Amino acid sequence: MPSRRTSARTFPDNPSGIHLLKDPAVVRRMIRSAQLDPQDLVVEFGAGTGKLTSQLSGTGARIIAVERHPDLVARLERRFSEAENVRIVAGDARSVPLPRRPYAVVANIPYSISTSLFRRILTPDQTALQEADILVEWGFAKRVTAEQPRNFEIAWWQLRFELSIVGRVRPHSFAPPPSVDTAHLRIRRRSGVSAGLLQQQERRLRQLYRPSRRLRRR
Ligand SMILES: C[S@@+](CC[C@H](N)C(=O)[O-])C[C@H]1O[C@@H](n2cnc3c(N)ncnc32)[C@H](O)[C@@H]1O
């Protein structure tokens, strides 16, 4: 058992983008927005000390809490050892296996992995992601919700998912505070988009944008 308590102060130089949520109102808003029930499967990337995890667990949904920092993994394992609906996964959000059955994401992720994580959960044709409530850097949220997407990748995400900003979260809601504002981003899979329409729209987007070489969908 580690002798010291793992807290935001344990990470003075903060290489892992650790900004622990300390504002209960933000946590409540994310849980309310996600509208989870016991049938749902939820992935929380970057679970930290488990503040959001514990509220997610309270919904009765099955929670997969992914965390990379070993001290935090140990702490999460202790904290949720009795919670039957919470599984702690020690690993990198950019490479842990993702569910094949429909799932939601509710998470406060490190800013630095936003793009790679979005590529994993939004880009593939076969993604099982249904919806997400995620805290991301404000500027990133503005880019992915822009009416005129700046590239094919974002246009592709917007084609199949509705992305919207629910609210702005100020630095003092986290410990330690980040240097910029955060956004609560809501993502919902669009319903009623047929495969035929999707192909047609994709062709149109490819004419408008030069697709990024990094766009891997399968
Ligand atoms: C912004 S903090 C959020 C912590 C917690 N969810 C909260 O809201 O208090 C991001 C968390 O992601 C973890 N993390 C950083 N990089 C990661 C990665 N590549 N994969 C999984 N977790 C990561 C950090 O250790 C940290 O616990």
Ligand as a Chemical Component Dictionary entry (heavy atoms), coordinates in Angstrom:
data_LIG
# 
_chem_comp.id                   LIG 
_chem_comp.type                 NON-POLYMER 
_chem_comp.pdbx_formal_charge   0 
_chem_comp.three_letter_code    LIG 
# 
loop_
_chem_comp_atom.comp_id 
_chem_comp_atom.atom_id 
_chem_comp_atom.alt_atom_id 
_chem_comp_atom.type_symbol 
_chem_comp_atom.charge 
_chem_comp_atom.model_Cartn_x 
_chem_comp_atom.model_Cartn_y 
_chem_comp_atom.model_Cartn_z 
_chem_comp_atom.pdbx_ordinal 
LIG C1  C1  C 0  -7.844  15.452 -16.184 1  
LIG S1  S1  S 1  -7.441  14.099 -15.122 2  
LIG C2  C2  C 0  -9.058  13.544 -14.671 3  
LIG C3  C3  C 0  -9.125  12.666 -13.457 4  
LIG C4  C4  C 0  -10.553 12.295 -13.001 5  
LIG N1  N1  N 0  -11.333 11.741 -14.076 6  
LIG C5  C5  C 0  -11.265 13.498 -12.454 7  
LIG O1  O1  O 0  -12.130 14.040 -13.151 8  
LIG O2  O2  O -1 -10.959 13.912 -11.344 9  
LIG C6  C6  C 0  -6.921  12.924 -16.345 10 
LIG C7  C7  C 0  -6.574  11.539 -15.841 11 
LIG O3  O3  O 0  -6.147  10.735 -16.953 12 
LIG C8  C8  C 0  -4.994  9.977  -16.604 13 
LIG N2  N2  N 0  -4.270  9.762  -17.850 14 
LIG C9  C9  C 0  -3.360  10.558 -18.474 15 
LIG N3  N3  N 0  -2.986  10.037 -19.644 16 
LIG C10 C10 C 0  -3.677  8.872  -19.788 17 
LIG C11 C11 C 0  -3.724  7.871  -20.790 18 
LIG N4  N4  N 0  -2.980  7.974  -21.888 19 
LIG N5  N5  N 0  -4.555  6.819  -20.601 20 
LIG C12 C12 C 0  -5.311  6.718  -19.472 21 
LIG N6  N6  N 0  -5.301  7.627  -18.492 22 
LIG C13 C13 C 0  -4.502  8.699  -18.642 23 
LIG C14 C14 C 0  -4.265  10.832 -15.592 24 
LIG O4  O4  O 0  -3.439  10.031 -14.782 25 
LIG C15 C15 C 0  -5.457  11.458 -14.838 26 
LIG O5  O5  O 0  -5.850  10.625 -13.783 27 
# 
loop_
_chem_comp_bond.comp_id 
_chem_comp_bond.atom_id_1 
_chem_comp_bond.atom_id_2 
_chem_comp_bond.value_order 
_chem_comp_bond.pdbx_ordinal 
LIG C1  S1  SING 1  
LIG S1  C2  SING 2  
LIG S1  C6  SING 3  
LIG C2  C3  SING 4  
LIG C3  C4  SING 5  
LIG C4  N1  SING 6  
LIG C4  C5  SING 7  
LIG C5  O1  DOUB 8  
LIG C5  O2  SING 9  
LIG C6  C7  SING 10 
LIG C7  O3  SING 11 
LIG C7  C15 SING 12 
LIG O3  C8  SING 13 
LIG C8  N2  SING 14 
LIG C8  C14 SING 15 
LIG N2  C9  SING 16 
LIG N2  C13 SING 17 
LIG C9  N3  DOUB 18 
LIG N3  C10 SING 19 
LIG C10 C11 SING 20 
LIG C10 C13 DOUB 21 
LIG C11 N4  SING 22 
LIG C11 N5  DOUB 23 
LIG N5  C12 SING 24 
LIG C12 N6  DOUB 25 
LIG N6  C13 SING 26 
LIG C14 O4  SING 27 
LIG C14 C15 SING 28 
LIG C15 O5  SING 29 
# 
